Amino acid sequence: GRGNSIVFHTASIIDVNESVEYTEMYGVNVKGTQVLLEACIQENVVSFIYTSTIEVMGPNPRGEPIINGSEDTIYDCALKFSYSKTKKEAEQRTLLAHGEVLQNGGRLATCALRPMYIFGEGCRFLLGHMGDGIRNKNVLFRMSVPEALVNPVYVGNVNRIPAA
């Protein structure tokens, strides 16, 4: 609402199965983010925190892992899925808006958080993954190389990150 000094943008369409039309996903993930950024400028909101995803980082064409990466890590990625492409564009727009002049002459501060795979109650992806594991004699399938360290995060903890 009006008078807020910070916006936490967490809304997006998450689709890892390519079941959502690209135009719908683009409309929510990219255009929705742009509308919020413009509203922040008009309403003099000084901080915008965007919930991005680790999906914007890869994989790269050679399948090389990121080891101890940071926001400054240069990584040649080749995004294949609509979800990661739209989230990357929304993240880029968010970061480009950093420093934009607000209506009152102040400046907008932006940042993007890239949480790992998020899970929580009722998570269809997790439930499907667990169901596959049960059908596979209680062995979970792995989509990454065995050496990869993957740190899923509980949705309740992701919600606490921006507040810290």
PAKEDREN-407193 format. One record per residue: residue in one letter; x, y, z of N, C-alpha, C in turn; residue number from 1. Coordinates in nm, 2 decimals, padded with zeros to 4 digits. Atoms other than C-alpha are relative to their C-alpha. Layout:
BEGIN
+------+--------+--------+--------+--------+--------+--------+--------+--------+--------+-----+
! code !   n.px !   n.py !   n.pz !  ca.px !  ca.py !  ca.pz !   c.px !   c.py !   c.pz ! pos !
+------+--------+--------+--------+--------+--------+--------+--------+--------+--------+-----+
!    a !      X !      Y !      Z !      X !      Y !      Z !      X !      Y !      Z ! NUM !
...
+------+--------+--------+--------+--------+--------+--------+--------+--------+--------+-----+
//
This chain:
BEGIN
+------+--------+--------+--------+--------+--------+--------+--------+--------+--------+-----+
! code !   n.px !   n.py !   n.pz !  ca.px !  ca.py !  ca.pz !   c.px !   c.py !   c.pz ! pos !
+------+--------+--------+--------+--------+--------+--------+--------+--------+--------+-----+
!    g !  00.08 ! -00.12 !  00.00 !  00.00 !  00.00 !  00.00 !  00.08 !  00.12 !  00.00 !   1 !
!    r ! -00.07 ! -00.13 !  00.00 !  00.09 !  00.37 ! -00.01 !  00.06 !  00.02 !  00.14 !   2 !
!    g ! -00.07 ! -00.03 ! -00.12 !  00.34 !  00.49 !  00.24 !  00.10 ! -00.10 !  00.05 !   3 !
!    n ! -00.10 !  00.10 ! -00.03 !  00.55 !  00.18 !  00.25 !  00.14 !  00.04 ! -00.04 !   4 !
!    s ! -00.13 ! -00.04 !  00.04 !  00.92 !  00.22 !  00.25 !  00.08 ! -00.12 ! -00.06 !   5 !
!    i ! -00.07 !  00.12 !  00.06 !  01.01 ! -00.14 !  00.14 ! -00.11 ! -00.09 ! -00.06 !   6 !
!    v !  00.09 !  00.10 !  00.06 !  00.85 ! -00.39 ! -00.10 !  00.08 ! -00.13 ! -00.01 !   7 !
!    f ! -00.06 !  00.13 !  00.01 !  00.93 ! -00.76 ! -00.07 ! -00.08 ! -00.07 ! -00.12 !   8 !
!    h !  00.07 !  00.06 !  00.12 !  00.84 ! -00.91 ! -00.42 !  00.03 ! -00.15 !  00.00 !   9 !
!    t ! -00.01 !  00.14 !  00.00 !  00.79 ! -01.28 ! -00.38 ! -00.09 ! -00.08 ! -00.09 !  10 !
!    a !  00.10 !  00.06 !  00.09 !  00.52 ! -01.35 ! -00.63 !  00.06 ! -00.04 ! -00.13 !  11 !
!    s ! -00.04 !  00.04 !  00.14 !  00.59 ! -01.55 ! -00.95 ! -00.07 ! -00.13 ! -00.03 !  12 !
!    i !  00.05 !  00.13 !  00.04 !  00.47 ! -01.84 ! -01.15 !  00.13 ! -00.09 !  00.00 !  13 !
!    i ! -00.11 !  00.10 !  00.00 !  00.70 ! -02.14 ! -01.08 ! -00.04 ! -00.12 ! -00.08 !  14 !
!    d !  00.04 !  00.11 !  00.09 !  00.69 ! -02.40 ! -01.35 !  00.13 ! -00.06 ! -00.05 !  15 !
!    v ! -00.12 !  00.07 !  00.04 !  00.97 ! -02.65 ! -01.39 ! -00.03 ! -00.11 ! -00.10 !  16 !
!    n !  00.04 !  00.10 !  00.09 !  00.77 ! -02.87 ! -01.62 ! -00.05 !  00.05 ! -00.14 !  17 !
!    e !  00.04 ! -00.07 !  00.12 !  00.70 ! -02.62 ! -01.90 ! -00.15 ! -00.02 ! -00.03 !  18 !
!    s !  00.14 !  00.02 !  00.02 !  00.32 ! -02.66 ! -01.85 ! -00.08 !  00.13 !  00.00 !  19 !
!    v !  00.07 ! -00.13 !  00.01 !  00.24 ! -02.29 ! -01.83 !  00.05 !  00.07 ! -00.13 !  20 !
!    e ! -00.03 ! -00.07 !  00.13 !  00.22 ! -02.08 ! -02.15 !  00.11 !  00.11 !  00.03 !  21 !
!    y ! -00.11 ! -00.10 ! -00.02 !  00.53 ! -01.86 ! -02.19 ! -00.06 !  00.14 !  00.02 !  22 !
!    t !  00.05 ! -00.14 ! -00.02 !  00.32 ! -01.54 ! -02.23 ! -00.06 !  00.02 !  00.13 !  23 !
!    e !  00.06 ! -00.02 ! -00.14 !  00.14 ! -01.60 ! -01.90 !  00.12 !  00.01 !  00.10 !  24 !
!    m ! -00.11 !  00.00 ! -00.09 !  00.47 ! -01.67 ! -01.72 !  00.07 !  00.13 ! -00.01 !  25 !
!    y ! -00.06 ! -00.13 !  00.02 !  00.63 ! -01.36 ! -01.88 ! -00.08 !  00.11 !  00.06 !  26 !
!    g !  00.08 ! -00.10 ! -00.05 !  00.34 ! -01.15 ! -01.79 !  00.01 !  00.01 !  00.15 !  27 !
!    v ! -00.01 ! -00.01 ! -00.15 !  00.36 ! -01.24 ! -01.42 !  00.14 !  00.03 !  00.04 !  28 !
!    n ! -00.13 !  00.00 ! -00.05 !  00.73 ! -01.29 ! -01.37 !  00.08 !  00.13 ! -00.04 !  29 !
!    v ! -00.08 ! -00.11 !  00.05 !  00.87 ! -01.01 ! -01.59 ! -00.08 !  00.13 !  00.01 !  30 !
!    k !  00.08 ! -00.12 !  00.00 !  00.59 ! -00.76 ! -01.65 ! -00.05 !  00.04 !  00.14 !  31 !
!    g !  00.04 ! -00.03 ! -00.13 !  00.46 ! -00.79 ! -01.30 !  00.11 !  00.06 !  00.08 !  32 !
!    t ! -00.11 ! -00.06 ! -00.07 !  00.80 ! -00.71 ! -01.16 !  00.02 !  00.14 ! -00.05 !  33 !
!    q ! -00.01 ! -00.14 !  00.05 !  00.83 ! -00.41 ! -01.39 ! -00.10 !  00.09 !  00.05 !  34 !
!    v !  00.11 ! -00.08 ! -00.05 !  00.49 ! -00.28 ! -01.28 !  00.03 !  00.04 !  00.15 !  35 !
!    l ! -00.03 ! -00.03 ! -00.14 !  00.60 ! -00.31 ! -00.92 !  00.12 !  00.10 !  00.02 !  36 !
!    l ! -00.11 ! -00.10 !  00.00 !  00.93 ! -00.13 ! -00.98 ! -00.05 !  00.14 ! -00.03 !  37 !
!    e !  00.05 ! -00.13 !  00.03 !  00.75 !  00.15 ! -01.15 ! -00.09 !  00.06 !  00.11 !  38 !
!    a !  00.08 ! -00.04 ! -00.11 !  00.50 !  00.17 ! -00.87 !  00.09 !  00.05 !  00.12 !  39 !
!    c ! -00.09 ! -00.05 ! -00.11 !  00.79 !  00.20 ! -00.62 !  00.05 !  00.14 ! -00.03 !  40 !
!    i ! -00.05 ! -00.13 !  00.04 !  00.93 !  00.49 ! -00.81 ! -00.11 !  00.11 !  00.02 !  41 !
!    q !  00.11 ! -00.10 ! -00.01 !  00.59 !  00.67 ! -00.83 ! -00.04 !  00.03 !  00.15 !  42 !
!    e !  00.05 ! -00.01 ! -00.14 !  00.51 !  00.60 ! -00.46 !  00.12 !  00.03 !  00.10 !  43 !
!    n ! -00.11 ! -00.03 ! -00.09 !  00.86 !  00.68 ! -00.32 !  00.04 ! -00.11 !  00.09 !  44 !
!    v ! -00.05 !  00.12 ! -00.08 !  00.94 !  00.33 ! -00.19 !  00.15 !  00.00 ! -00.02 !  45 !
!    v ! -00.15 ! -00.01 !  00.01 !  01.31 !  00.33 ! -00.11 !  00.07 ! -00.13 ! -00.02 !  46 !
!    s ! -00.07 !  00.13 !  00.01 !  01.38 ! -00.04 ! -00.10 ! -00.09 ! -00.11 ! -00.07 !  47 !
!    f !  00.07 !  00.11 !  00.07 !  01.28 ! -00.33 ! -00.33 !  00.08 ! -00.12 !  00.00 !  48 !
!    i ! -00.07 !  00.12 ! -00.01 !  01.38 ! -00.68 ! -00.25 ! -00.08 ! -00.11 ! -00.08 !  49 !
!    y !  00.06 !  00.09 !  00.10 !  01.32 ! -00.93 ! -00.53 !  00.04 ! -00.15 !  00.03 !  50 !
!    t ! -00.03 !  00.14 ! -00.02 !  01.30 ! -01.31 ! -00.47 !  00.02 ! -00.06 ! -00.14 !  51 !
!    s ! -00.03 !  00.07 !  00.12 !  01.48 ! -01.46 ! -00.76 !  00.01 ! -00.15 !  00.02 !  52 !
!    t ! -00.02 !  00.15 ! -00.01 !  01.61 ! -01.82 ! -00.79 !  00.14 ! -00.03 ! -00.05 !  53 !
!    i ! -00.13 !  00.05 !  00.05 !  01.93 ! -02.01 ! -00.83 ! -00.01 ! -00.05 ! -00.14 !  54 !
!    e !  00.02 !  00.04 !  00.14 !  01.78 ! -02.12 ! -01.16 !  00.05 !  00.10 ! -00.10 !  55 !
!    v ! -00.05 ! -00.10 !  00.10 !  01.90 ! -01.80 ! -01.32 !  00.15 ! -00.01 ! -00.03 !  56 !
!    m ! -00.15 !  00.02 !  00.02 !  02.26 ! -01.93 ! -01.29 !  00.04 ! -00.11 ! -00.09 !  57 !
!    g ! -00.05 !  00.11 !  00.08 !  02.25 ! -02.23 ! -01.50 ! -00.10 ! -00.10 ! -00.04 !  58 !
!    p ! -00.14 !  00.04 !  00.01 !  02.34 ! -02.48 ! -01.60 !  00.07 !  00.06 ! -00.12 !  59 !
!    n ! -00.08 ! -00.05 !  00.12 !  02.62 ! -02.38 ! -01.83 !  00.01 ! -00.11 ! -00.10 !  60 !
!    p !  00.00 !  00.10 !  00.11 !  02.67 ! -02.56 ! -02.16 !  00.09 ! -00.12 !  00.02 !  61 !
!    r ! -00.09 !  00.11 ! -00.03 !  02.95 ! -02.78 ! -02.02 ! -00.04 ! -00.07 !  00.13 !  62 !
!    g !  00.05 !  00.06 ! -00.12 !  02.76 ! -02.87 ! -01.70 !  00.10 !  00.01 !  00.12 !  63 !
!    e ! -00.09 ! -00.02 ! -00.11 !  03.04 ! -02.73 ! -01.48 ! -00.07 !  00.05 !  00.12 !  64 !
!    p !  00.06 ! -00.05 ! -00.12 !  02.95 ! -02.68 ! -01.12 !  00.06 !  00.14 !  00.04 !  65 !
!    i ! -00.05 ! -00.12 ! -00.06 !  02.98 ! -02.35 ! -00.93 !  00.05 ! -00.04 !  00.14 !  66 !
!    i ! -00.06 !  00.04 ! -00.13 !  03.21 ! -02.40 ! -00.63 !  00.03 !  00.13 !  00.08 !  67 !
!    n ! -00.02 ! -00.11 ! -00.09 !  03.19 ! -02.15 ! -00.35 ! -00.03 !  00.13 ! -00.08 !  68 !
!    g !  00.03 ! -00.12 !  00.07 !  03.02 ! -01.90 ! -00.58 ! -00.06 !  00.11 !  00.08 !  69 !
!    s !  00.06 ! -00.12 ! -00.06 !  02.91 ! -01.55 ! -00.49 ! -00.08 !  00.08 ! -00.11 !  70 !
!    e !  00.07 ! -00.08 !  00.10 !  02.71 ! -01.28 ! -00.66 !  00.09 !  00.06 ! -00.11 !  71 !
!    d ! -00.10 ! -00.05 !  00.10 !  03.03 ! -01.18 ! -00.84 !  00.06 ! -00.11 ! -00.09 !  72 !
!    t ! -00.05 !  00.11 !  00.08 !  03.10 ! -01.52 ! -00.99 ! -00.05 !  00.01 ! -00.14 !  73 !
!    i !  00.03 !  00.00 !  00.14 !  03.11 ! -01.51 ! -01.36 ! -00.03 ! -00.14 ! -00.05 !  74 !
!    y !  00.04 !  00.14 !  00.03 !  02.93 ! -01.81 ! -01.50 ! -00.08 !  00.00 ! -00.13 !  75 !
!    d !  00.06 !  00.01 !  00.13 !  02.85 ! -01.89 ! -01.86 ! -00.12 ! -00.09 !  00.00 !  76 !
!    c !  00.12 !  00.09 ! -00.01 !  02.49 ! -02.02 ! -01.84 ! -00.08 !  00.00 ! -00.13 !  77 !
!    a !  00.08 !  00.02 !  00.12 !  02.26 ! -02.15 ! -02.11 ! -00.14 ! -00.04 !  00.06 !  78 !
!    l !  00.13 !  00.03 ! -00.06 !  01.90 ! -02.12 ! -01.97 ! -00.09 ! -00.06 ! -00.11 !  79 !
!    k !  00.09 !  00.08 !  00.09 !  01.66 ! -02.37 ! -02.13 ! -00.15 !  00.02 !  00.03 !  80 !
!    f !  00.14 !  00.00 ! -00.04 !  01.34 ! -02.32 ! -01.94 ! -00.06 !  00.14 !  00.01 !  81 !
!    s !  00.07 ! -00.13 ! -00.01 !  01.08 ! -02.04 ! -01.95 !  00.01 !  00.06 !  00.14 !  82 !
!    y !  00.00 ! -00.05 ! -00.14 !  01.08 ! -02.02 ! -01.57 !  00.14 !  00.07 !  00.03 !  83 !
!    s ! -00.13 ! -00.06 ! -00.03 !  01.46 ! -01.95 ! -01.54 !  00.02 !  00.12 ! -00.09 !  84 !
!    k ! -00.01 ! -00.11 !  00.09 !  01.45 ! -01.72 ! -01.85 ! -00.07 !  00.12 !  00.06 !  85 !
!    t !  00.08 ! -00.12 ! -00.04 !  01.17 ! -01.50 ! -01.71 !  00.05 !  00.05 !  00.14 !  86 !
!    k ! -00.05 ! -00.04 ! -00.13 !  01.31 ! -01.50 ! -01.36 !  00.13 !  00.08 ! -00.02 !  87 !
!    k ! -00.12 ! -00.07 !  00.02 !  01.65 ! -01.39 ! -01.49 ! -00.03 !  00.14 ! -00.06 !  88 !
!    e !  00.03 ! -00.13 !  00.05 !  01.50 ! -01.11 ! -01.69 ! -00.06 !  00.09 !  00.11 !  89 !
!    a !  00.05 ! -00.08 ! -00.11 !  01.30 ! -00.99 ! -01.39 !  00.11 !  00.04 !  00.10 !  90 !
!    e ! -00.11 ! -00.03 ! -00.09 !  01.61 ! -01.01 ! -01.18 !  00.09 !  00.12 ! -00.06 !  91 !
!    q ! -00.08 ! -00.11 !  00.06 !  01.81 ! -00.80 ! -01.43 ! -00.07 !  00.13 !  00.00 !  92 !
!    r !  00.07 ! -00.13 ! -00.01 !  01.53 ! -00.54 ! -01.44 !  00.00 !  00.06 !  00.14 !  93 !
!    t !  00.00 ! -00.04 ! -00.14 !  01.53 ! -00.53 ! -01.07 !  00.14 !  00.07 !  00.03 !  94 !
!    l ! -00.14 ! -00.06 ! -00.03 !  01.91 ! -00.47 ! -01.05 !  00.03 !  00.12 ! -00.08 !  95 !
!    l ! -00.02 ! -00.12 !  00.08 !  01.90 ! -00.22 ! -01.33 ! -00.07 !  00.12 !  00.06 !  96 !
!    a !  00.08 ! -00.10 ! -00.06 !  01.64 ! -00.02 ! -01.14 !  00.07 !  00.06 !  00.13 !  97 !
!    h ! -00.08 ! -00.05 ! -00.11 !  01.89 !  00.03 ! -00.85 !  00.05 !  00.14 ! -00.03 !  98 !
!    g ! -00.04 ! -00.14 !  00.02 !  01.95 !  00.40 ! -00.81 ! -00.09 !  00.09 ! -00.08 !  99 !
!    e !  00.10 ! -00.08 !  00.07 !  01.65 !  00.51 ! -01.01 ! -00.05 !  00.11 !  00.09 ! 100 !
!    v !  00.05 ! -00.11 ! -00.08 !  01.52 !  00.85 ! -00.90 ! -00.14 ! -00.01 !  00.03 ! 101 !
!    l !  00.14 !  00.00 ! -00.05 !  01.20 !  00.85 ! -00.70 ! -00.07 !  00.13 ! -00.03 ! 102 !
!    q !  00.08 ! -00.13 !  00.02 !  00.92 !  01.11 ! -00.74 !  00.05 !  00.11 !  00.09 ! 103 !
!    n ! -00.04 ! -00.10 ! -00.10 !  01.05 !  01.28 ! -00.43 !  00.15 !  00.04 ! -00.01 ! 104 !
!    g ! -00.14 ! -00.02 !  00.02 !  01.41 !  01.29 ! -00.56 !  00.09 ! -00.10 !  00.07 ! 105 !
!    g ! -00.08 !  00.11 ! -00.07 !  01.53 !  01.00 ! -00.34 !  00.04 ! -00.10 ! -00.11 ! 106 !
!    r ! -00.05 !  00.11 !  00.09 !  01.68 !  00.69 ! -00.49 ! -00.05 ! -00.14 !  00.05 ! 107 !
!    l !  00.04 !  00.13 ! -00.02 !  01.55 !  00.34 ! -00.52 !  00.12 ! -00.10 !  00.02 ! 108 !
!    a ! -00.10 !  00.11 ! -00.03 !  01.76 !  00.06 ! -00.36 ! -00.06 ! -00.13 ! -00.03 ! 109 !
!    t !  00.06 !  00.13 !  00.04 !  01.71 ! -00.28 ! -00.51 !  00.10 ! -00.11 !  00.03 ! 110 !
!    c ! -00.09 !  00.12 ! -00.01 !  01.85 ! -00.63 ! -00.45 ! -00.08 ! -00.12 ! -00.04 ! 111 !
!    a !  00.06 !  00.12 !  00.04 !  01.78 ! -00.98 ! -00.57 !  00.06 ! -00.12 !  00.09 ! 112 !
!    l ! -00.04 !  00.11 ! -00.07 !  01.79 ! -01.29 ! -00.35 ! -00.02 ! -00.13 ! -00.09 ! 113 !
!    r !  00.01 !  00.12 !  00.08 !  01.86 ! -01.63 ! -00.51 !  00.00 ! -00.12 !  00.09 ! 114 !
!    p !  00.00 !  00.12 ! -00.08 !  01.74 ! -01.90 ! -00.28 !  00.01 ! -00.13 ! -00.08 ! 115 !
!    m ! -00.01 !  00.13 !  00.06 !  01.80 ! -02.26 ! -00.36 ! -00.14 ! -00.06 ! -00.02 ! 116 !
!    y !  00.13 !  00.07 !  00.02 !  01.52 ! -02.51 ! -00.42 ! -00.08 !  00.01 !  00.12 ! 117 !
!    i !  00.09 ! -00.03 ! -00.12 !  01.23 ! -02.41 ! -00.19 ! -00.10 ! -00.12 !  00.01 ! 118 !
!    f !  00.10 !  00.11 ! -00.03 !  01.01 ! -02.68 ! -00.03 ! -00.08 !  00.05 !  00.12 ! 119 !
!    g !  00.09 ! -00.03 ! -00.11 !  00.72 ! -02.66 !  00.21 ! -00.12 ! -00.09 ! -00.01 ! 120 !
!    e !  00.13 !  00.08 !  00.00 !  00.38 ! -02.80 !  00.30 ! -00.07 !  00.01 ! -00.13 ! 121 !
!    g !  00.08 !  00.00 !  00.12 !  00.18 ! -02.90 !  00.00 !  00.08 !  00.02 ! -00.13 ! 122 !
!    c ! -00.09 ! -00.03 !  00.12 !  00.48 ! -02.85 ! -00.24 ! -00.02 ! -00.12 ! -00.10 ! 123 !
!    r !  00.03 !  00.11 !  00.10 !  00.37 ! -03.05 ! -00.55 !  00.13 ! -00.06 ! -00.06 ! 124 !
!    f ! -00.12 !  00.06 !  00.05 !  00.72 ! -03.08 ! -00.68 !  00.07 ! -00.10 !  00.09 ! 125 !
!    l ! -00.06 !  00.08 ! -00.10 !  00.85 ! -03.22 ! -00.36 ! -00.08 ! -00.13 !  00.02 ! 126 !
!    l !  00.09 !  00.12 ! -00.02 !  00.55 ! -03.46 ! -00.32 !  00.02 ! -00.09 ! -00.12 ! 127 !
!    g ! -00.02 !  00.08 !  00.12 !  00.60 ! -03.58 ! -00.68 !  00.14 ! -00.07 !  00.01 ! 128 !
!    h ! -00.13 !  00.06 ! -00.02 !  00.97 ! -03.63 ! -00.61 !  00.01 ! -00.11 !  00.10 ! 129 !
!    m !  00.01 !  00.11 ! -00.10 !  00.90 ! -03.83 ! -00.30 ! -00.07 ! -00.12 ! -00.05 ! 130 !
!    g !  00.08 !  00.11 !  00.06 !  00.64 ! -04.03 ! -00.48 !  00.09 ! -00.09 ! -00.09 ! 131 !
!    d ! -00.09 !  00.07 !  00.09 !  00.90 ! -04.12 ! -00.75 !  00.10 ! -00.08 !  00.08 ! 132 !
!    g ! -00.09 !  00.07 ! -00.09 !  01.14 ! -04.22 ! -00.47 ! -00.06 ! -00.13 !  00.06 ! 133 !
!    i !  00.07 !  00.11 ! -00.06 !  00.89 ! -04.45 ! -00.31 ! -00.02 ! -00.11 ! -00.11 ! 134 !
!    r !  00.01 !  00.10 !  00.11 !  00.82 ! -04.62 ! -00.65 !  00.13 ! -00.05 ! -00.04 ! 135 !
!    n ! -00.14 !  00.04 !  00.03 !  01.20 ! -04.65 ! -00.69 !  00.06 ! -00.07 !  00.12 ! 136 !
!    k ! -00.05 !  00.08 ! -00.12 !  01.23 ! -04.87 ! -00.38 !  00.07 !  00.09 !  00.10 ! 137 !
!    n ! -00.04 ! -00.09 ! -00.10 !  01.28 ! -04.57 ! -00.15 !  00.14 !  00.07 ! -00.03 ! 138 !
!    v ! -00.12 ! -00.07 !  00.04 !  01.57 ! -04.42 ! -00.35 ! -00.04 !  00.12 ! -00.08 ! 139 !
!    l !  00.03 ! -00.13 !  00.07 !  01.54 ! -04.06 ! -00.46 !  00.08 !  00.01 ! -00.12 ! 140 !
!    f ! -00.07 ! -00.03 !  00.12 !  01.63 ! -03.97 ! -00.81 !  00.08 !  00.13 !  00.02 ! 141 !
!    r ! -00.08 ! -00.12 ! -00.01 !  01.90 ! -03.71 ! -00.85 !  00.02 !  00.06 ! -00.14 ! 142 !
!    m ! -00.01 ! -00.06 !  00.13 !  01.90 ! -03.46 ! -01.14 !  00.14 !  00.06 ! -00.02 ! 143 !
!    s ! -00.13 ! -00.07 !  00.02 !  02.25 ! -03.33 ! -01.08 !  00.11 ! -00.11 !  00.02 ! 144 !
!    v ! -00.11 !  00.09 ! -00.02 !  02.60 ! -03.49 ! -01.07 !  00.01 ! -00.04 !  00.15 ! 145 !
!    p ! -00.01 !  00.04 ! -00.14 !  02.67 ! -03.69 ! -00.75 !  00.08 !  00.09 !  00.09 ! 146 !
!    e ! -00.09 ! -00.08 ! -00.08 !  02.94 ! -03.45 ! -00.64 ! -00.07 !  00.14 !  00.04 ! 147 !
!    a !  00.06 ! -00.13 ! -00.02 !  02.70 ! -03.15 ! -00.65 ! -00.06 !  00.01 !  00.14 ! 148 !
!    l !  00.05 ! -00.03 ! -00.13 !  02.61 ! -02.99 ! -00.32 ! -00.13 !  00.08 ! -00.02 ! 149 !
!    v !  00.13 ! -00.07 !  00.02 !  02.24 ! -02.89 ! -00.32 ! -00.06 !  00.02 !  00.14 ! 150 !
!    n !  00.05 ! -00.04 ! -00.13 !  02.09 ! -02.71 ! -00.03 ! -00.14 !  00.05 ! -00.01 ! 151 !
!    p !  00.14 ! -00.05 !  00.00 !  01.71 ! -02.70 ! -00.04 ! -00.03 !  00.08 !  00.12 ! 152 !
!    v !  00.04 ! -00.09 ! -00.12 !  01.55 ! -02.44 !  00.19 ! -00.15 !  00.00 !  00.02 ! 153 !
!    y !  00.14 !  00.00 ! -00.03 !  01.23 ! -02.45 !  00.37 ! -00.07 !  00.14 ! -00.02 ! 154 !
!    v !  00.06 ! -00.13 !  00.04 !  00.98 ! -02.18 !  00.26 ! -00.01 !  00.10 !  00.12 ! 155 !
!    g !  00.01 ! -00.09 ! -00.11 !  00.94 ! -02.05 !  00.61 !  00.13 !  00.07 !  00.03 ! 156 !
!    n ! -00.13 ! -00.06 ! -00.02 !  01.31 ! -01.98 !  00.63 !  00.03 !  00.10 ! -00.11 ! 157 !
!    v ! -00.02 ! -00.10 !  00.11 !  01.31 ! -01.80 !  00.29 ! -00.07 !  00.13 !  00.04 ! 158 !
!    n !  00.07 ! -00.12 ! -00.04 !  01.05 ! -01.57 !  00.43 !  00.07 !  00.08 !  00.10 ! 159 !
!    r ! -00.07 ! -00.08 ! -00.10 !  01.28 ! -01.47 !  00.71 !  00.12 !  00.07 ! -00.05 ! 160 !
!    i ! -00.12 ! -00.06 !  00.05 !  01.58 ! -01.39 !  00.50 ! -00.01 !  00.15 ! -00.02 ! 161 !
!    p !  00.00 ! -00.14 !  00.02 !  01.47 ! -01.04 !  00.39 ! -00.02 !  00.08 !  00.13 ! 162 !
!    a !  00.03 ! -00.07 ! -00.13 !  01.37 ! -00.95 !  00.75 !  00.13 !  00.01 !  00.08 ! 163 !
!    a ! -00.13 !  00.00 ! -00.08 !  01.73 ! -01.02 !  00.87 !  00.08 !  00.13 ! -00.01 ! 164 !
+------+--------+--------+--------+--------+--------+--------+--------+--------+--------+-----+
//
